[in-house]
Amino acid sequence: MLRLKATTKMKPRFLFFCSDYNVGLTQALSEQAVEINRCDELNSYFISSPEEMEPGLHQWLKDEKLPLTIIDGLDKHQNFKILSRQIEDVIKREKITHVNVHNNWQLALVSWIKYRKIIPQKFKIIYTIHGYRHNSPLKTIPAIAIIGTALFLTADRVISMSTYVSNKFRLLKYKTDLVFYMMNQPQFNKKENIIDSSPLRLVFPAQFRHGKQQEMIIEAVAEYVIRTSDRTIRVVLPGAGPTQEGIRRLAVEKGIENLIEFPGKLPLDKVWEEYEKSNVAIISSNVETYGRCIAEPFALGRCVVTRPTGVALDIIRDGENGFFFKNSAQLADTLVDLHNNPQKLMATAGQAFIDKSIFHRDAVLASYISAINKA
């Protein structure tokens, strides 16, 4: 009888870029890197620039014993050939089979390494889409065309963090996988959701810039106060940026300046504290490609009231585990409804707390590894 010899599939030798253009090491990519490093299904290696978005991120990765190479200037659009040689040295030394990049600069560097000779190198390129000039309507269409063409020609697999983004790159759907951010910080693993239904305490941490539309929140709250006479409502708007003073003036014009808090830009742990002190998270952005401002309060069991964008379209069931709105009038209607029917707030927040498992480590890693194995 012929016996087939059992074979064991080799684990991917995986290279993950941890930093982003002009930013350096980011909180989100650091969180992903730590969990990927703990994953038995991958032999992982990491690459970053010396910069970091928040102090302490490099030390955290060091404490987690990540195998990491730091390359000066990695996140600056300079010294292309020098950087490509340094990255290629890592790829060859670590016998890398799969590379996950997160922006067009990284894609250009890695594509040059792979395709510059007649016979391409054998490693696979996975590209995670984080943006496409989505904050500028005039730049969005050409950006999608350029990025889409580059990914069609060079990427073996594409990762999208929301169906909203996947739909912007429809021609790439045949090689696109949906993978959410995983949320494995202790704050998201709490077993009990403690929340009060009143008074309403709203929060929206975001930059103050065109597209975030904090003015929509101010207008809705002003209308809410007129209709309910409730002045116990509080709105917390962490962040900084060019439109902040205009938002402050609008609150004064509407007579609700004493109901609005502007604590400035907060570190992530303080943002989480604001979520826990709130009962409603408002997301008024025109566009979110993913939207941690959506996913984080959802996973913390808050009542999420959001515009239909980003990951909200994948996780929110309107009226069941959150609410959608399209303009300030609809937002005011929802706030009045939550004021008059606090049981709705409690029910939707409770259901979000149950549904947060979609962001748990095992679920996200399973979809991530599946995407890598398809490359």
Phi and psi in degrees as a GROMACS rama.xvg file:
@    title "Ramachandran Plot"
@    xaxis  label "Phi"
@    yaxis  label "Psi"
@TYPE xy
-79.9376  125.151  LEU-2
-108.396  129.264  ARG-3
-82.8107  130.198  LEU-4
-73.6367  127.784  LYS-5
-68.264  138.046  ALA-6
-122.08  147.644  THR-7
-110.744  124.503  THR-8
-69.1149  131.904  LYS-9
-69.2114  141.082  MET-10
-68.3995  141.989  LYS-11
-59.602  137.388  PRO-12
-89.6094  105.82  ARG-13
-110.699  127.509  PHE-14
-110.423  126.286  LEU-15
-121.441  124.175  PHE-16
-80.4908  125.187  PHE-17
-99.4019  -5.74927  CYS-18
-126.642  168.653  SER-19
-130.513  163.543  ASP-20
-57.491  125.95  TYR-21
60.9241  12.7099  ASN-22
-120.379  -43.5483  VAL-23
90.3269  -157.094  GLY-24
-61.8301  128.492  LEU-25
-109.76  158.283  THR-26
-60.7009  -46.9949  GLN-27
-62.5987  -47.7094  ALA-28
-68.9279  -31.9559  LEU-29
-64.5011  -43.0151  SER-30
-60.1405  -43.607  GLU-31
-64.3889  -41.8913  GLN-32
-61.268  -43.5268  ALA-33
-60.2103  -44.6736  VAL-34
-71.5125  -37.2335  GLU-35
-62.7744  -38.9825  ILE-36
-64.5022  -27.7178  ASN-37
-83.9288  -5.48911  ARG-38
-83.1953  122.713  CYS-39
-71.0567  -19.7308  ASP-40
-79.2609  -6.41047  GLU-41
-129.029  143.065  LEU-42
-98.3663  101.337  ASN-43
-105.619  149.64  SER-44
-139.283  155.274  TYR-45
-133.622  153.77  PHE-46
-138.981  141.266  ILE-47
-155.997  166.068  SER-48
-90.1691  169.482  SER-49
-73.1129  -18.1246  PRO-50
-74.068  162.086  GLU-51
-149.371  143.034  GLU-52
-67.2138  -38.5293  MET-53
-128.515  138.678  GLU-54
-57.5354  139.452  PRO-55
99.5212  -6.76236  GLY-56
-68.106  -43.1572  LEU-57
-63.1026  -39.5907  HIS-58
-64.0084  -37.9781  GLN-59
-60.6022  -46.5634  TRP-60
-64.1746  -36.3598  LEU-61
-64.7436  -42.9647  LYS-62
-63.4216  -31.8001  ASP-63
-82.3732  0.249852  GLU-64
59.7985  40.8746  LYS-65
-71.9117  133.482  LEU-66
-71.8338  108.383  PRO-67
-136.222  133.271  LEU-68
-109.043  128.671  THR-69
-101.511  126.228  ILE-70
-117.949  118.344  ILE-71
-61.4918  135.572  ASP-72
76.8508  9.26732  GLY-73
-57.5767  -35.2801  LEU-74
-100.333  18.7351  ASP-75
-116.445  143.628  LYS-76
-79.9898  64.7497  HIS-77
-146.1  159.663  GLN-78
54.0017  51.2281  ASN-79
-57.4597  -49.5412  PHE-80
-68.5933  -37.2179  LYS-81
-63.5399  -45.8276  ILE-82
-64.485  -42.2229  LEU-83
-62.5454  -37.065  SER-84
-65.9853  -40.2538  ARG-85
-65.84  -41.1329  GLN-86
-66.6246  -41.7432  ILE-87
-61.9941  -36.6995  GLU-88
-59.3616  -42.1707  ASP-89
-64.6329  -45.6239  VAL-90
-59.593  -43.4707  ILE-91
-73.207  -43.4744  LYS-92
-62.9045  -40.7055  ARG-93
-92.0417  2.90942  GLU-94
53.6687  47.9956  LYS-95
-67.5499  135.981  ILE-96
-109.765  -21.6892  THR-97
-141.64  136.81  HIS-98
-126.777  128.076  VAL-99
-106.606  113.437  ASN-100
-109.052  162.053  VAL-101
-128.886  0.90107  HIS-102
-154.341  174.248  ASN-103
-70.1444  -32.1545  ASN-104
-63.8609  -47.1323  TRP-105
-62.8822  -40.1649  GLN-106
-61.301  -43.0675  LEU-107
-62.9174  -44.2348  ALA-108
-60.7625  -48.9533  LEU-109
-71.9741  -36.0996  VAL-110
-65.1541  -38.948  SER-111
-60.6701  -43.1196  TRP-112
-62.1855  -42.4443  ILE-113
-76.1347  -41.1661  LYS-114
-109.46  3.58222  TYR-115
-71.0988  -19.9858  ARG-116
-104.262  165.363  LYS-117
-58.269  -42.9081  ILE-118
-98.0047  112.767  ILE-119
-63.655  151.028  PRO-120
-68.6961  158.535  GLN-121
-89.4023  -4.90496  LYS-122
-71.2977  153.493  PHE-123
-95.83  146.191  LYS-124
-109.365  123.638  ILE-125
-113.88  127.484  ILE-126
-114.984  124.538  TYR-127
-97.587  122.233  THR-128
-82.1395  117.954  ILE-129
-107.702  -18.8601  HIS-130
-174.05  167.425  GLY-131
-152.079  46.7786  TYR-132
57.9175  36.4859  ARG-133
-69.9356  -13.4965  HIS-134
-84.7776  -4.34223  ASN-135
-127.848  106.192  SER-136
-55.0221  -33.5595  PRO-137
-71.9237  -27.5589  LEU-138
-94.5597  -15.3049  LYS-139
-62.6444  -49.4298  THR-140
-62.6103  -51.3851  ILE-141
-64.0376  -33.617  PRO-142
-64.5204  -43.8201  ALA-143
-61.881  -41.0466  ILE-144
-64.3068  -44.4377  ALA-145
-69.8842  -47.9027  ILE-146
-63.7615  -43.007  ILE-147
-60.5174  -42.7674  GLY-148
-64.2354  -43.8048  THR-149
-61.7084  -41.2221  ALA-150
-71.0795  -36.0171  LEU-151
-60.384  -38.1534  PHE-152
-84.9192  -30.5405  LEU-153
-118.408  -30.9585  THR-154
-86.452  136.978  ALA-155
-84.3624  -27.9065  ASP-156
-149.792  147.457  ARG-157
-121.066  134.94  VAL-158
-110.317  125.998  ILE-159
-112.826  141.482  SER-160
-95.2365  0.313955  MET-161
-158.55  151.978  SER-162
-62.8248  -30.4778  THR-163
-54.7942  -44.7515  TYR-164
-73.501  -41.7721  VAL-165
-54.3817  -39.3478  SER-166
-69.2219  -19.3268  ASN-167
-76.7988  -20.3016  LYS-168
-122.859  58.0462  PHE-169
-60.6606  -34.0746  ARG-170
-70.5349  -11.4482  LEU-171
-103.068  6.66079  LEU-172
-60.8402  -26.7393  LYS-173
-66.6534  -19.055  TYR-174
-129.162  29.3029  LYS-175
-112.748  136.027  THR-176
-120.687  144.586  ASP-177
-91.6972  118.966  LEU-178
-136.289  118.73  VAL-179
-79.3875  163.549  PHE-180
-64.7088  139.051  TYR-181
-87.7832  148.528  MET-182
-124.552  95.0349  MET-183
-119.861  13.6265  ASN-184
-68.9611  152.381  GLN-185
-54.1538  -32.593  PRO-186
-59.7865  -30.119  GLN-187
-92.5042  -2.72278  PHE-188
-104.405  14.9001  ASN-189
-63.5461  147.898  LYS-190
-92.6745  -19.812  LYS-191
-127.222  138.622  GLU-192
-103.515  104.546  ASN-193
-97.7869  120.576  ILE-194
-153.821  141.795  ILE-195
-103.605  145.758  ASP-196
-85.2468  -16.6698  SER-197
-153.402  153.764  SER-198
-71.7667  163.227  PRO-199
-65.0653  129.212  LEU-200
-129.117  110.345  ARG-201
-100.279  148.282  LEU-202
-143  140.919  VAL-203
-148.284  93.6893  PHE-204
-81.1099  122.5  PRO-205
-167.612  159.371  ALA-206
-63.5298  149.5  GLN-207
-92.8382  96.1216  PHE-208
-154.865  167.666  ARG-209
-55.987  132.926  HIS-210
106.059  -24.9502  GLY-211
-82.5042  -25.706  LYS-212
58.6431  43.0157  GLN-213
-59.4204  -23.7471  GLN-214
-61.405  -29.3934  GLU-215
-63.9481  -37.0961  MET-216
-67.7869  -43.8684  ILE-217
-59.9828  -46.7842  ILE-218
-62.7668  -40.737  GLU-219
-67.4512  -40.7329  ALA-220
-67.9972  -38.1139  VAL-221
-61.0918  -42.7816  ALA-222
-65.6873  -39.7735  GLU-223
-58.4582  -45.2748  TYR-224
-64.2105  -40.3566  VAL-225
-60.4755  -42.448  ILE-226
-80.6504  -26.2944  ARG-227
-113.221  -16.6194  THR-228
60.5431  15.9187  SER-229
-87.6122  115.929  ASP-230
-113.695  21.0207  ARG-231
-89.6071  -11.8661  THR-232
-62.2125  142.773  ILE-233
-130.525  143.604  ARG-234
-126.091  125.265  VAL-235
-110.831  122.663  VAL-236
-122.463  79.7836  LEU-237
-68.5598  148.605  PRO-238
133.743  174.498  GLY-239
-147.15  162.736  ALA-240
152.915  176.902  GLY-241
-67.1889  -22.2524  PRO-242
-94.9895  0.984382  THR-243
-62.0048  -43.9159  GLN-244
-63.47  -37.3368  GLU-245
-63.4274  -37.8653  GLY-246
-67.2326  -40.2193  ILE-247
-60.3795  -45.2471  ARG-248
-63.9227  -38.2201  ARG-249
-63.2335  -40.9904  LEU-250
-61.114  -39.1712  ALA-251
-66.0409  -44.4828  VAL-252
-59.3628  -35.8206  GLU-253
-84.8118  -5.54636  LYS-254
75.3593  25.1338  GLY-255
-124.672  21.103  ILE-256
-60.0214  -29.5014  GLU-257
-78.8758  -3.50465  ASN-258
-99.4113  -6.56909  LEU-259
-113.868  132.16  ILE-260
-111.325  135.67  GLU-261
-121.266  82.9419  PHE-262
-78.1023  -0.665572  PRO-263
81.9183  -174.475  GLY-264
-71.0344  129.428  LYS-265
-114.701  146.391  LEU-266
-65.4153  160.928  PRO-267
-58.3934  -39.32  LEU-268
-64.8251  -32.4877  ASP-269
-73.6606  -32.3067  LYS-270
-62.7803  -44.0374  VAL-271
-61.4832  -37.6114  TRP-272
-62.286  -39.8361  GLU-273
-65.412  -38.2554  GLU-274
-59.494  -44.282  TYR-275
-66.2913  -31.2337  GLU-276
-79.9247  -13.1152  LYS-277
-93.5106  170.824  SER-278
-123.442  -13.5788  ASN-279
-133.311  130.452  VAL-280
-106.171  126.061  ALA-281
-106.455  131.665  ILE-282
-123.222  108.231  ILE-283
-104.266  9.00607  SER-284
-62.0939  144.185  SER-285
-61.7186  -48.5048  ASN-286
-139.494  133.81  VAL-287
-128.635  124.793  GLU-288
-70.739  -33.9516  THR-289
-128.924  -73.6071  TYR-290
99.7408  79.7309  GLY-291
-63.636  -26.3974  ARG-292
-66.0652  -15.1011  CYS-293
-93.2064  -50.6495  ILE-294
-69.8  -38.9986  ALA-295
-66.501  -50.6327  GLU-296
-65.1132  -31.469  PRO-297
-59.5776  -48.4537  PHE-298
-69.1492  -22.5125  ALA-299
-89.2399  2.58941  LEU-300
78.2647  33.1057  GLY-301
-94.588  164.136  ARG-302
-82.719  111.692  CYS-303
-94.2669  123.077  VAL-304
-119.715  111.437  VAL-305
-139.785  155.401  THR-306
-72.4199  155.607  ARG-307
-77.4362  83.9714  PRO-308
-149.379  161.847  THR-309
55.4757  -144.669  GLY-310
-68.6897  -13.5038  VAL-311
-55.8869  -36.4102  ALA-312
-69.8304  -17.9792  LEU-313
-92.4241  -23.4575  ASP-314
-118.612  -25.9179  ILE-315
-87.9002  127.713  ILE-316
-109.015  108.366  ARG-317
-55.0865  123.787  ASP-318
86.1198  -7.58031  GLY-319
-109.314  -50.7372  GLU-320
-128  20.2863  ASN-321
163.387  -176.306  GLY-322
-138.789  145.949  PHE-323
-103.09  150.745  PHE-324
-147.048  157.342  PHE-325
-116.71  -19.2734  LYS-326
-151.458  176.117  ASN-327
-65.7857  -31.4286  SER-328
-65.5725  -44.1167  ALA-329
-65.9597  -37.2701  GLN-330
-64.7835  -42.9691  LEU-331
-60.4848  -41.9225  ALA-332
-58.4137  -43.4734  ASP-333
-66.0293  -42.4443  THR-334
-64.1288  -41.1618  LEU-335
-62.5105  -42.2227  VAL-336
-62.2702  -42.5483  ASP-337
-67.8769  -33.4965  LEU-338
-66.4813  -44.0322  HIS-339
-78.0657  -23.6582  ASN-340
-132.013  72.6477  ASN-341
-60.0873  -21.8076  PRO-342
-64.7922  -27.4485  GLN-343
-66.5557  -42.0739  LYS-344
-60.5219  -47.121  LEU-345
-64.6185  -39.1007  MET-346
-67.8298  -45.4619  ALA-347
-68.8927  -39.5855  THR-348
-63.4839  -41.8595  ALA-349
-63.4134  -39.0983  GLY-350
-69.4163  -37.8109  GLN-351
-59.9476  -41.1272  ALA-352
-62.1999  -34.1947  PHE-353
-72.2199  -42.4234  ILE-354
-76.9497  -6.43274  ASP-355
-62.4596  -13.3626  LYS-356
-58.9425  -18.8671  SER-357
-62.7199  -21.4359  ILE-358
-101.199  2.85593  PHE-359
-67.6315  155.184  HIS-360
-52.3919  -51.3603  ARG-361
-64.0589  -40.5455  ASP-362
-65.8384  -44.0476  ALA-363
-70.3801  -43.3644  VAL-364
-63.128  -36.133  LEU-365
-61.1486  -45.0914  ALA-366
-69.8966  -33.2951  SER-367
-67.6176  -47.3953  TYR-368
-64.77  -36.5673  ILE-369
-59.6474  -42.2747  SER-370
-63.9521  -42.3978  ALA-371
-63.1532  -42.5777  ILE-372
-69.3066  -20.5324  ASN-373
-80.5306  -15.1002  LYS-374
